[in-house]
Amino acid sequence: MSLTDWIARTFGSMEGLVAVLLAAAIFIGLYIYSASRLHQARLEAIDRIRQSLSLYTRLAGALDDRMNGGSSGPLVNESLTALVQECKAADRLTIDLQEHLDTFLRDQDESRLGMLHRALEREMNRLIEERTEIIRRVESPGWGMGLWLLLKPAVPAIALGAAIVWTVEMVIRLREPSAWLMPEVWSLWLTSMIATVSFYRLLMDGKRKSSGIIIHMLHLLIAAAALPGWIWLEAAPYVLILQLLLYLAGFRFTAKRRRRERP
């Protein structure tokens, strides 16, 4: 069998081979770009943690000295206030710690130094634990994590391929003139695209705590909700309504409530 015959039998034509090679090149390019972006994001996360820990440790040291009977006076108060102001510029500043810092700056009450110090200790321990986890995943991942780090850069290319498939399928359906007036066809395309976006967010978003769990569950439900529409075309409009309701529910469940300020 000649090479031309093999290409014709496998790919249909030379144009089919070119299309497959082009798709492979796009996939590899997206994989490399996504891998580099993920690596850069991990480095940036470590840098933000390092910047926040640097500010927090300086303030924690000053608070330790002040609470243990260190020097006091206008200059010391100004220095402590300046450190508190610097901590408000931390990249990983949380709402809880920000409220402690704002309360201290507003009241200048030394009785709050202990509460502020404990809040700093909690944030420092949390950031150290998070930094250790990121470094562990990168430098010595387990079997499952290593496999996931290998496959994760392929998610954007898979999502792009799925979006192209849904669009091509809709174009094929629209070849029939009557399909242009069928809401099921348009609803199926919309539900498929929404499911693809949710699938992408589900796998690419790295948050796993607090509201991140709720967000992941919502994206999982939104992606899974598209299944009935793929099986039964008439169900597509109802699936679209369900997905939109789930998206609206996300605003309700992920809204952050501010803690009441302590007197």
Phi, psi and omega in degrees: 000128180283165179298321180296319179294320179296318178296318181295321181286323184276314187250355179090318180194173176297325178296324177296319177298316179298321179296319179294316179296321178295317178297319178296319179296318178296317179299313181295319179297315178295324179297312180297316180296316181295319179298318179293322178293320178295319178296318178296323179295322177294319178296318179295323178297318178294321178295319178295321177295317180298318179296318181292317180296324179298316179290319183293320181293325177296315180292320179298320177296318179295322178292321177300314180297320181291317182286338180267020175086026179288184182296152178222170181143177182301318181293321179294319178297319178296320179295318179295319178297321178296321178294322177296317178298321179295323180295333178291345178264008180295141181295327184254029180295130178263164181296320181298312180292324178299322179293322175297317180295316180295321179296318179294317180295326182284317187266333185052042183261117182291342177293344179269358182298321180296317179296319179295320180295318179295321178296320177297317179299318179298315182292321179295316179296321180294317180292322178296318178296319179294318179297318178299321180293319179296315181295321179296319180295326183279315188272324182219064180288152174287181182299311181294316180293322178297320178295320180293320178296332177284324184271334186303319179299343180278348184300314179301320179293321178295318179296319177297317178298320178296318179298322178294319180298315180298322181290318178297319179298319179294320179298321178296318178296325183285358174294335175276125183304325182291338183292335180297334182259008180265113179296338180295322181295312180292322179295321179297318178296317180296315179296323179293318178293319178297317178297322179295317178297317179295322176299317179297313180295323181299318185271334185266337181286128183269358183286135182227005185239163177046239184292343177299327178294317179296318179298317179295319179296320179295316178296323178296317179294320180295318179292318181290332182296340181285345184301314179300326179293326178288331180275320185230106186301322183295343181275352185303315179299322179290324176296319179299317178298317179298318179296319179296321177295321178294322176296318177295323178297331178299324178294327182286316186279337183258005178293131181268130178261133179282140177289141176296137180291136179289146179291000000 
